[in-house]
Amino acid sequence: MEHTAVAPARRSFFRRTAGNYWIKLGVQNAVGLIPGGLGVKANLAVARLVQGRIEDRPTAALYRIQRSLRNLALIREHAGLRLGGARVLELGTGWRGGDVALFVVCGAQVTTFDHHQWLEPDSFRHSVKLIRDNLAAVEAEARKHCPDFATNLVALEAACTGGGAIRDILARAGVDYRITHNACPDSIEPVDLLYTESVLQRLPIGDVARVLGRALSLLKDTGATFHRIDQRDINTLAHVGNGRWALEYLKYPEWFFRSFISGRFTSQNRLRESDWLNLLRHSGVAATYIESRSVDGDAERMQAFRPAARFRHKTAEDMATRCSLIIGRKGAGGEAVRHRIVASEAEVEG
């Protein structure tokens, strides 16, 4: 009884402490100095101390499932791709595994890469349970990809009942889970879909072209891409609670940004939406759908904001875009591009 009473109080203390922007950065940069797997474990321990386990945050976990379902609907509508029987390459497996679980339910053959093994069995089982608990919403999209989705879900649940490491669970579910440096994919069969969810902005800027180029080279000639890219400072997310403007990090010169704000476990590259569109275009991928998400007032605030030199040729709207959803097709050209601009009073996170 004492443990359950003390743990939330301790977590609340660490949350308040982490709410200081510079303290948070100092702690994470210090943890980043711990070498190898020990540093990864230390970072995971700090994250749990501040936020709790993923299973203890049901609202955020459910939001991510709902967000992923919308991603699948956008892929179907704007890339003309149904996942049943398709080969999917995901960069950045992440902490929850909800995207992987939904791919399996929709009948896809999945290969997923990450640079560290963040995903744990309990977190993945929790994502699968959320799919079962919200079956009506899942069915509305999954049935459009694979009529036999219910059988796939039963098989996925069976894979989760056995013990073993997360690699064992995913292997039983037919998922190829690999850990490689910077999540850069090695040799696999050509894929129908390259998928990233809030990952590309975390790549060190020197690795972006190499990793993205390598992944795009694995696409079939008519393959599709989906990318959700966050362009705000990850150290200002709402669960951190420091109230700092999410785009203020654009004011720092590159040497300061790389030395103090972007670290081993807080890696981010500050590329804007226009940069990502140029990278994709130069790699032979034409956008068919772009969704630019911002917060009311940010573009106006940018008019009086003095960014670092590297951003001064950008438009205020480009710099104010906090999140981009980009769908494209390899080898496409001359197609109409749907561009949706979304501004809201606040952001929802998961």
MARTI-743104 format. One record per residue (C-alpha): x negated, y negated, z negated. Coordinates in pm, whole numbers, plus 50000, padded with zeros to 5 digits. Each point is the difference from the previous one (the first is absolute). Layout:
<atoms>
[atom [X, Y, Z]]
...
</atoms>
This chain:
<atoms>
[atom [50000, 50000, 50000]]
[atom [49716, 49762, 49915]]
[atom [49832, 50061, 50335]]
[atom [50312, 49912, 50201]]
[atom [50043, 49678, 49802]]
[atom [49639, 49888, 50030]]
[atom [49947, 50080, 50367]]
[atom [50248, 49741, 50140]]
[atom [49861, 49733, 49766]]
[atom [49647, 50074, 50111]]
[atom [50108, 49992, 50364]]
[atom [50172, 49667, 49945]]
[atom [49678, 49857, 49856]]
[atom [49795, 50114, 50297]]
[atom [50262, 49866, 50241]]
[atom [49979, 49658, 49838]]
[atom [49620, 50013, 50018]]
[atom [50007, 50112, 50364]]
[atom [50232, 49708, 50067]]
[atom [49695, 49775, 49995]]
[atom [49882, 49999, 50361]]
[atom [49628, 49973, 49924]]
[atom [50005, 50252, 49714]]
[atom [50169, 50251, 50229]]
[atom [49735, 49946, 50265]]
[atom [49719, 50026, 49746]]
[atom [50128, 50330, 49862]]
[atom [50057, 50154, 50344]]
[atom [49662, 49885, 50128]]
[atom [49836, 50148, 49691]]
[atom [50182, 50331, 50051]]
[atom [49888, 49990, 50362]]
[atom [49637, 50016, 49885]]
[atom [50058, 50347, 49851]]
[atom [49868, 50238, 50268]]
[atom [50175, 50280, 50185]]
[atom [50301, 50190, 49878]]
[atom [49952, 49873, 49647]]
[atom [50081, 49648, 50122]]
[atom [50312, 50127, 50176]]
[atom [50119, 50166, 49678]]
[atom [49925, 49686, 49799]]
[atom [50199, 49786, 50244]]
[atom [50292, 50243, 49981]]
[atom [49987, 49988, 49618]]
[atom [50005, 49619, 49998]]
[atom [50293, 49993, 50244]]
[atom [50198, 50239, 49780]]
[atom [49915, 49797, 49691]]
[atom [50145, 49687, 50157]]
[atom [50286, 50141, 50210]]
[atom [50074, 50346, 49865]]
[atom [50036, 50309, 50217]]
[atom [50182, 49985, 50332]]
[atom [50266, 50229, 49857]]
[atom [50064, 49739, 49728]]
[atom [50088, 49734, 50261]]
[atom [50313, 50143, 50165]]
[atom [50120, 49672, 50152]]
[atom [49676, 49939, 50188]]
[atom [49978, 50365, 50107]]
[atom [50356, 50001, 50135]]
[atom [49939, 49671, 50182]]
[atom [49705, 50158, 50179]]
[atom [50215, 50293, 50115]]
[atom [50263, 49756, 50127]]
[atom [49733, 49792, 50173]]
[atom [49854, 50308, 50166]]
[atom [50343, 50102, 50128]]
[atom [50033, 49659, 50164]]
[atom [49654, 50049, 50152]]
[atom [50118, 50325, 50159]]
[atom [50310, 49828, 50136]]
[atom [49788, 49723, 50154]]
[atom [49767, 50257, 50160]]
[atom [50298, 50181, 50149]]
[atom [50164, 49680, 50125]]
[atom [49698, 49805, 50128]]
[atom [49754, 50274, 50097]]
[atom [50261, 50247, 50124]]
[atom [49842, 50275, 49788]]
[atom [50176, 50268, 49797]]
[atom [49778, 50185, 49755]]
[atom [50138, 50350, 50046]]
[atom [49710, 50197, 50153]]
[atom [49779, 49690, 50026]]
[atom [49640, 49987, 49882]]
[atom [49941, 49717, 49750]]
[atom [49671, 49854, 49886]]
[atom [50024, 49795, 49679]]
[atom [49713, 49785, 49877]]
[atom [50017, 49942, 49625]]
[atom [50189, 50277, 49820]]
[atom [50025, 49781, 49692]]
[atom [50124, 50060, 49647]]
[atom [50356, 50122, 50063]]
[atom [50009, 50214, 50314]]
[atom [50356, 49897, 50082]]
[atom [49923, 49938, 50368]]
[atom [49840, 50342, 50035]]
[atom [50300, 50164, 49833]]
[atom [50243, 49825, 50235]]
[atom [49792, 50093, 50305]]
[atom [50021, 50367, 49895]]
[atom [50375, 49977, 49940]]
[atom [50040, 49848, 50348]]
[atom [49816, 50293, 50158]]
[atom [49666, 49835, 50085]]
[atom [49658, 50162, 49999]]
[atom [49797, 49776, 49770]]
[atom [49631, 49923, 49959]]
[atom [49930, 49742, 49730]]
[atom [49668, 49836, 49912]]
[atom [49886, 49805, 49696]]
[atom [49667, 49875, 49870]]
[atom [50071, 50119, 49643]]
[atom [50236, 50262, 49866]]
[atom [50248, 49767, 49830]]
[atom [50299, 50230, 50046]]
[atom [50072, 50240, 49713]]
[atom [50241, 50297, 49983]]
[atom [50243, 49837, 49754]]
[atom [50025, 49684, 50209]]
[atom [50067, 50196, 50318]]
[atom [50260, 50217, 49827]]
[atom [50165, 49682, 49876]]
[atom [50025, 49866, 50357]]
[atom [50154, 50328, 50118]]
[atom [50248, 49989, 49712]]
[atom [50101, 49645, 50098]]
[atom [50070, 50124, 50353]]
[atom [50228, 50271, 49859]]
[atom [50169, 49757, 49757]]
[atom [50071, 49755, 50283]]
[atom [50091, 50258, 50260]]
[atom [50286, 49804, 50157]]
[atom [49772, 49710, 50094]]
[atom [49725, 50238, 50114]]
[atom [50241, 50205, 50210]]
[atom [50126, 49691, 50183]]
[atom [49655, 49955, 50157]]
[atom [49842, 50348, 49981]]
[atom [50281, 50167, 50196]]
[atom [49923, 49771, 50295]]
[atom [49644, 50137, 50007]]
[atom [50067, 50366, 49923]]
[atom [50342, 50172, 49966]]
[atom [49837, 50264, 49777]]
[atom [49869, 49744, 49748]]
[atom [50177, 50170, 49704]]
[atom [49807, 50323, 50057]]
[atom [49678, 49800, 50017]]
[atom [50080, 49835, 49666]]
[atom [50063, 50337, 49834]]
[atom [49664, 50127, 50132]]
[atom [49828, 49685, 49873]]
[atom [50153, 50045, 49655]]
[atom [49881, 50361, 49999]]
[atom [49646, 49883, 50081]]
[atom [50017, 49769, 49698]]
[atom [50105, 50273, 49755]]
[atom [49668, 50183, 50016]]
[atom [49701, 49884, 49799]]
[atom [49664, 49887, 50125]]
[atom [49844, 49677, 50113]]
[atom [50172, 49754, 50230]]
[atom [49808, 50145, 50295]]
[atom [50158, 50340, 49927]]
[atom [50350, 49856, 49977]]
[atom [49965, 49805, 50324]]
[atom [49845, 50298, 50178]]
[atom [50301, 50214, 49901]]
[atom [50219, 49725, 50149]]
[atom [49802, 50015, 50325]]
[atom [49824, 49667, 49945]]
[atom [49633, 49954, 50091]]
[atom [49861, 49775, 49722]]
[atom [49646, 49869, 50046]]
[atom [49770, 49768, 49806]]
[atom [49747, 49810, 50210]]
[atom [49799, 49680, 49965]]
[atom [50227, 49695, 50043]]
[atom [50279, 50239, 50110]]
[atom [49843, 50009, 50347]]
[atom [50147, 50303, 50178]]
[atom [49777, 50272, 50138]]
[atom [50085, 50230, 50287]]
[atom [50363, 50116, 50019]]
[atom [50240, 50079, 50281]]
[atom [50157, 49703, 50181]]
[atom [50294, 49855, 49807]]
[atom [50335, 49845, 50091]]
[atom [50000, 49742, 49719]]
[atom [49735, 49808, 49809]]
[atom [50153, 49877, 49673]]
[atom [49863, 49766, 49733]]
[atom [50198, 49859, 49709]]
[atom [49831, 49712, 49817]]
[atom [49653, 50135, 50077]]
[atom [49822, 49808, 50275]]
[atom [49962, 49681, 49793]]
[atom [49799, 50204, 49747]]
[atom [49728, 50097, 50247]]
[atom [49671, 49809, 49970]]
[atom [49991, 49754, 50287]]
[atom [49687, 50164, 50142]]
[atom [50180, 50335, 50027]]
[atom [50331, 49884, 50146]]
[atom [49920, 50025, 50370]]
[atom [49820, 50335, 49960]]
[atom [50271, 50170, 49791]]
[atom [50292, 49863, 50200]]
[atom [49827, 50069, 50331]]
[atom [49923, 50358, 49900]]
[atom [50358, 50060, 49887]]
[atom [50149, 49851, 50316]]
[atom [49771, 50216, 50214]]
[atom [50180, 50304, 49856]]
[atom [50338, 49882, 50133]]
[atom [50152, 50172, 50300]]
[atom [50026, 49786, 50312]]
[atom [50362, 49922, 49916]]
[atom [49949, 49997, 49622]]
[atom [50154, 49748, 49761]]
[atom [49862, 49804, 49705]]
[atom [50162, 49866, 49685]]
[atom [49821, 49763, 49764]]
[atom [50126, 49816, 49694]]
[atom [49726, 49755, 49907]]
[atom [49998, 49782, 49687]]
[atom [49823, 49666, 50044]]
[atom [50028, 49870, 49644]]
[atom [49744, 50023, 49721]]
[atom [50055, 50341, 49839]]
[atom [49885, 49856, 49667]]
[atom [50320, 49791, 49986]]
[atom [50260, 50274, 50037]]
[atom [50302, 49959, 49775]]
[atom [49918, 50295, 49774]]
[atom [49672, 49826, 49911]]
[atom [50197, 49701, 49883]]
[atom [49749, 49716, 50029]]
[atom [50229, 49767, 50196]]
[atom [49721, 49897, 50236]]
[atom [50095, 49897, 50356]]
[atom [49951, 50308, 50215]]
[atom [49829, 49805, 50281]]
[atom [49765, 49787, 49791]]
[atom [49716, 50244, 50072]]
[atom [49982, 49857, 50353]]
[atom [49821, 49693, 49862]]
[atom [49683, 50181, 49890]]
[atom [49692, 50016, 50226]]
[atom [49915, 50347, 50122]]
[atom [49694, 50048, 49776]]
[atom [50202, 49919, 49688]]
[atom [50295, 50212, 50108]]
[atom [49784, 50307, 50068]]
[atom [49794, 49956, 49684]]
[atom [50275, 49943, 49744]]
[atom [50350, 50071, 50138]]
[atom [49966, 50296, 50237]]
[atom [49833, 50291, 49821]]
[atom [49971, 50376, 50016]]
[atom [50350, 50057, 49858]]
[atom [50149, 49664, 50105]]
[atom [49878, 50010, 50359]]
[atom [50185, 49767, 50238]]
[atom [49900, 49826, 50321]]
[atom [50230, 49692, 50038]]
[atom [50068, 50067, 50369]]
[atom [50319, 49827, 50114]]
[atom [50281, 50132, 50220]]
[atom [49849, 49847, 50315]]
[atom [49673, 50183, 49930]]
[atom [50174, 50335, 49972]]
[atom [50195, 49944, 50320]]
[atom [49676, 49915, 50183]]
[atom [49827, 50312, 49864]]
[atom [50287, 50222, 50115]]
[atom [50020, 49836, 50340]]
[atom [49625, 50040, 50060]]
[atom [50036, 50368, 49907]]
[atom [50264, 50054, 50268]]
[atom [50311, 49984, 49779]]
[atom [50281, 49764, 50096]]
[atom [50236, 49883, 49726]]
[atom [50368, 50078, 50053]]
[atom [50124, 49871, 49663]]
[atom [49853, 49743, 49761]]
[atom [50154, 49904, 49668]]
[atom [49835, 49704, 49827]]
[atom [50094, 49967, 49635]]
[atom [49937, 49687, 49794]]
[atom [50131, 49820, 49694]]
[atom [50197, 49677, 50028]]
[atom [49779, 49696, 49964]]
[atom [49667, 50168, 50077]]
[atom [49968, 49862, 50355]]
[atom [50075, 49649, 49875]]
[atom [49750, 50042, 49718]]
[atom [49739, 50104, 50254]]
[atom [50031, 49661, 50171]]
[atom [49824, 49835, 49704]]
[atom [49777, 50298, 49915]]
[atom [49630, 50001, 50092]]
[atom [49900, 50358, 50087]]
[atom [49651, 50139, 50047]]
[atom [49831, 49913, 50328]]
[atom [50080, 50335, 50163]]
[atom [50374, 49929, 49981]]
[atom [50016, 49638, 50113]]
[atom [50089, 50086, 50360]]
[atom [50303, 50204, 49883]]
[atom [50353, 49868, 49998]]
[atom [50171, 49937, 49667]]
[atom [50255, 50270, 50086]]
[atom [49726, 50255, 50071]]
[atom [49825, 49928, 49670]]
[atom [50329, 50000, 49809]]
[atom [50105, 50346, 50122]]
[atom [49972, 50227, 49698]]
[atom [50099, 50328, 50166]]
[atom [50016, 50125, 50359]]
[atom [50173, 50304, 50144]]
[atom [49856, 50081, 50342]]
[atom [50120, 50280, 50227]]
[atom [49825, 50067, 50327]]
[atom [49946, 50251, 50276]]
[atom [49676, 50105, 50158]]
[atom [49974, 49912, 50366]]
[atom [50317, 49790, 49988]]
[atom [50010, 49669, 50176]]
[atom [50248, 49748, 50128]]
[atom [50266, 50112, 49755]]
[atom [50215, 49753, 49810]]
[atom [49874, 49947, 49647]]
[atom [50253, 49949, 49725]]
[atom [49862, 49757, 49741]]
[atom [50198, 49966, 49678]]
[atom [49905, 49731, 49750]]
[atom [50117, 50056, 49643]]
[atom [49969, 49737, 49725]]
[atom [50133, 50062, 49651]]
[atom [49990, 49834, 49661]]
[atom [49798, 50283, 49848]]
[atom [49824, 50323, 50087]]
[atom [50091, 50352, 49896]]
[atom [49716, 50236, 49923]]
[atom [49952, 50368, 49943]]
</atoms>
